[in-house]
Amino acid sequence: MIAGCSQIKVSKNGAEEIAIIIPARLDSQRLPNKVLLEFAGLPMIEHVRRRGLLNSFSVPVYVTSGDDQILNLVESFGGTGIKTYLEHSDGLSRVNEASAKLNFQHYIILQGDEILSLPSDIDQLIREIIGSPSVDIWNQTTALSHEYELEDPSIVKCTVDTSGQIFSIFRKSPLTSNSKLQMKLISKICGLFAISKNVLVAINQKKATPLQIAESIEQLRFLEYGLRINSLSSKFNFPSINVPEDVEKVKEVLKGSPLQIQILNDVLSFTP
């Protein structure tokens, strides 16, 4: 656990200015202690951490939490934890506190319930940051898989404009067109995004916004303050774990997807 340090950073085409931070907490409202759930003998938070470390650019990964149980668990597997206040309004606030103890120009935020996150998607985001360091915010998006997802409030969704910017964010579709057309117009917001250090600090100096509070979507804060979010599209739509029913969905994917089976093998055999 680090209180205030600067990790040794391996230079690789600009990637030395980037870090991955995983915010985690035990008191998740819909599924308490979910980051501790075990899959194939490993807690979910360790699955996510290792998937982050499987990036091709040697970008370091930190887990930040106010819960000692999480931090001690991460460190027992050889990971690096950053202690923050226990109570935070959202993950962005926790990441901001953790970033004050680090020294990077961009932070990739990987949510602790994204157990099926793809190292290749993380690599794609790293390449975008390296290629366009002046861009402040990216968020991974992907196509919806089923029409029922349009009305599923546990799946955060968005529309993207013609320039590739996220135009609107919501939990249930506000569109009135038929569902087949909506499936083409609406994308899923993924729990993988990136933000520059400057904007991370600046946005956390502003008050929480009405839509952000009402919908419990932290990305709405950017839009409400007039900031632009670049959409970074992925061709894969895998579930994250938000509610108890998602646990079995994830287990089925880990058993049935050849891609996820390979990554799971990499995760289980991973050594620092």
C-alpha positions in Angstrom: 0.0 0.0 0.0 1.4 3.4 -0.9 0.9 6.6 0.9 2.6 8.9 -1.5 5.1 7.6 -4.1 6.1 7.7 -7.7 6.3 4.2 -9.2 9.1 3.4 -11.7 7.6 3.8 -15.1 8.8 1.8 -18.2 9.0 4.0 -21.2 7.2 2.5 -24.3 6.1 5.0 -26.9 4.5 7.4 -24.5 2.8 4.8 -22.3 5.0 5.8 -19.4 2.6 8.7 -18.8 -0.4 6.4 -18.4 -1.7 4.4 -15.4 -4.6 2.1 -14.8 -6.6 2.7 -11.6 -9.3 0.3 -10.4 -11.6 1.9 -7.8 -13.3 -0.6 -5.5 -15.5 -0.7 -2.5 -17.4 -3.3 -0.4 -20.7 -1.4 0.1 -22.1 -1.8 -3.4 -25.8 -1.1 -3.0 -27.1 -3.7 -5.5 -24.6 -6.4 -4.6 -22.5 -5.9 -1.5 -19.0 -7.3 -1.4 -19.2 -8.2 -5.1 -15.5 -7.5 -5.8 -14.7 -10.3 -3.4 -16.9 -12.9 -5.3 -14.7 -15.9 -6.4 -14.5 -17.1 -9.9 -12.2 -20.0 -10.8 -10.5 -19.7 -7.3 -9.8 -15.9 -7.6 -11.7 -13.0 -6.2 -13.2 -10.7 -8.9 -11.0 -7.8 -8.0 -7.9 -9.9 -8.7 -9.3 -11.0 -12.1 -9.8 -7.4 -13.1 -6.4 -6.4 -11.8 -4.6 -9.1 -13.8 -6.6 -8.3 -16.9 -5.4 -4.8 -16.6 -1.8 -6.0 -16.2 -2.1 -8.1 -19.4 -1.9 -4.9 -21.4 0.9 -4.9 -24.0 2.5 -1.6 -22.9 3.7 -2.3 -19.3 1.2 0.3 -18.0 1.0 -0.2 -14.2 -2.2 -1.0 -12.4 -3.3 0.3 -9.0 -6.3 -0.7 -6.9 -7.7 2.2 -4.9 -10.2 1.7 -2.0 -11.1 2.8 1.5 -11.6 -0.8 2.6 -8.6 -2.4 4.1 -10.0 -5.9 3.3 -9.8 -5.1 -0.4 -6.3 -3.6 -0.2 -4.9 -6.4 1.9 -6.3 -8.9 -0.5 -4.8 -7.2 -3.5 -1.4 -6.9 -1.8 -1.6 -10.6 -0.9 -1.5 -11.3 -4.6 1.4 -9.0 -5.1 -0.6 -6.0 -6.3 -0.3 -2.3 -5.3 -3.1 -0.7 -3.4 -3.7 3.0 -2.7 -5.7 3.8 0.5 -8.4 6.5 0.1 -11.2 7.8 2.3 -13.8 5.2 2.9 -16.7 7.3 1.7 -16.7 8.8 -1.8 -19.6 10.1 -3.9 -18.4 8.1 -6.9 -15.5 6.2 -8.4 -14.2 9.4 -10.1 -13.8 11.1 -6.8 -11.9 8.1 -5.4 -9.6 8.0 -8.4 -8.9 11.7 -8.0 -7.7 11.2 -4.4 -5.5 8.3 -5.5 -4.0 10.2 -8.4 -2.6 12.8 -6.0 -0.2 10.1 -4.8 0.9 9.3 -8.3 2.5 11.1 -11.2 0.9 10.3 -14.6 -0.7 12.5 -17.2 -3.6 10.1 -18.1 -5.6 7.6 -16.0 -7.5 4.7 -17.4 -10.3 3.8 -15.0 -11.3 0.2 -15.0 -14.3 -0.6 -12.9 -13.8 -3.4 -10.4 -16.9 -5.3 -11.6 -15.6 -5.5 -15.2 -14.4 -9.1 -14.8 -14.7 -9.8 -18.5 -12.7 -6.8 -19.6 -10.4 -7.5 -22.6 -6.7 -6.7 -22.5 -7.0 -5.9 -26.2 -9.6 -3.2 -25.5 -7.3 -1.8 -22.9 -4.5 -1.8 -25.4 -6.7 0.0 -27.9 -7.4 2.7 -25.3 -3.7 3.1 -24.5 -3.0 3.5 -28.2 -5.7 6.2 -28.5 -4.1 8.2 -25.6 -0.6 7.9 -27.0 -1.8 9.0 -30.5 -4.0 11.9 -29.2 -2.6 13.1 -25.9 -4.6 16.3 -26.1 -7.9 14.5 -25.9 -9.2 14.6 -22.3 -11.8 11.9 -22.0 -12.5 8.6 -23.7 -15.2 6.0 -22.9 -15.4 2.6 -24.4 -18.8 1.8 -26.0 -20.2 -1.3 -27.7 -23.4 -2.4 -29.5 -26.3 -3.8 -27.5 -26.9 -7.5 -27.9 -30.5 -7.8 -27.1 -33.6 -5.6 -27.3 -34.4 -6.0 -23.7 -31.2 -4.2 -22.8 -32.9 -1.0 -24.1 -35.0 -0.9 -20.9 -32.6 -2.5 -18.5 -31.6 0.2 -16.0 -28.5 -1.7 -14.9 -27.0 -1.1 -18.3 -25.8 2.5 -18.9 -26.4 3.5 -22.6 -25.6 6.3 -24.9 -26.0 7.8 -28.3 -22.9 8.9 -30.3 -22.9 11.8 -32.8 -21.4 11.9 -36.3 -18.0 13.1 -35.0 -17.6 10.1 -32.6 -18.5 12.0 -29.5 -20.9 10.7 -26.9 -24.1 12.8 -27.3 -26.4 11.6 -24.5 -26.2 9.1 -21.7 -29.2 7.3 -20.0 -30.3 4.1 -18.3 -33.6 3.5 -20.3 -34.0 4.4 -23.9 -35.6 7.9 -24.4 -36.2 7.2 -28.1 -39.6 6.5 -29.7 -38.6 4.8 -32.8 -39.1 1.0 -33.1 -36.8 -1.2 -31.1 -34.9 -2.6 -34.1 -33.9 0.9 -35.2 -33.0 1.8 -31.6 -30.6 -1.1 -31.5 -28.7 0.6 -34.3 -28.8 4.0 -32.7 -28.0 3.2 -29.1 -24.7 1.9 -27.6 -23.7 0.4 -24.3 -21.4 2.5 -22.1 -18.6 0.2 -20.8 -16.8 0.4 -17.5 -13.6 1.3 -19.1 -12.7 5.0 -19.7 -9.8 7.3 -19.6 -9.3 10.9 -18.4 -6.4 13.4 -18.4 -4.9 14.4 -15.1 -5.9 18.1 -15.7 -9.6 17.3 -16.3 -9.7 14.8 -13.5 -8.6 17.4 -11.0 -10.9 20.1 -12.6 -14.1 18.0 -12.6 -13.6 17.0 -9.0 -13.5 20.7 -8.0 -17.0 21.2 -9.4 -20.2 20.2 -7.6 -22.1 17.1 -8.5 -24.7 17.8 -11.2 -28.5 17.2 -11.1 -28.6 14.5 -13.8 -25.5 12.7 -12.4 -27.1 12.5 -9.0 -30.6 11.6 -10.3 -29.4 8.8 -12.6 -26.2 7.8 -10.6 -24.1 8.0 -13.8 -20.8 9.7 -13.2 -20.1 10.4 -16.9 -23.2 12.6 -17.0 -21.2 15.1 -15.0 -18.9 15.7 -17.9 -21.7 16.3 -20.3 -23.5 18.6 -17.9 -20.4 20.8 -17.6 -20.0 20.9 -21.4 -17.1 18.5 -21.7 -16.7 16.2 -24.7 -16.4 12.4 -24.3 -14.8 10.5 -27.2 -16.4 7.2 -27.9 -14.1 4.3 -28.4 -16.0 1.4 -29.9 -15.4 -2.3 -29.1 -16.9 -5.1 -31.1 -17.5 -7.2 -27.9 -20.4 -6.9 -25.5 -19.7 -8.9 -22.4 -21.7 -8.5 -19.1 -20.3 -6.8 -16.0 -21.6 -7.7 -12.6 -24.2 -5.2 -11.3 -26.9 -7.4 -9.7 -26.9 -11.0 -8.4 -28.3 -12.4 -11.6 -25.2 -11.2 -13.5 -23.0 -13.7 -11.6 -24.4 -16.7 -13.5 -24.2 -14.8 -16.8 -20.5 -14.2 -16.2 -19.9 -17.8 -15.3 -21.6 -19.0 -18.5 -19.4 -16.6 -20.6 -16.2 -17.8 -18.9 -17.2 -21.4 -19.8 -18.6 -20.8 -23.2 -16.6 -18.0 -25.0 -13.4 -19.3 -26.6 -11.9 -15.8 -26.2 -12.8 -15.5 -22.6 -11.6 -19.1 -21.9 -8.2 -18.1 -23.3 -8.0 -14.9 -21.3 -9.1 -16.8 -18.2 -6.2 -19.2 -18.7 -3.8 -16.2 -19.0 -5.2 -14.7 -15.8 -4.9 -17.9 -13.8 -1.3 -18.5 -15.0 -0.3 -14.9 -14.7 2.8 -14.1 -12.6 4.1 -10.5 -12.0 
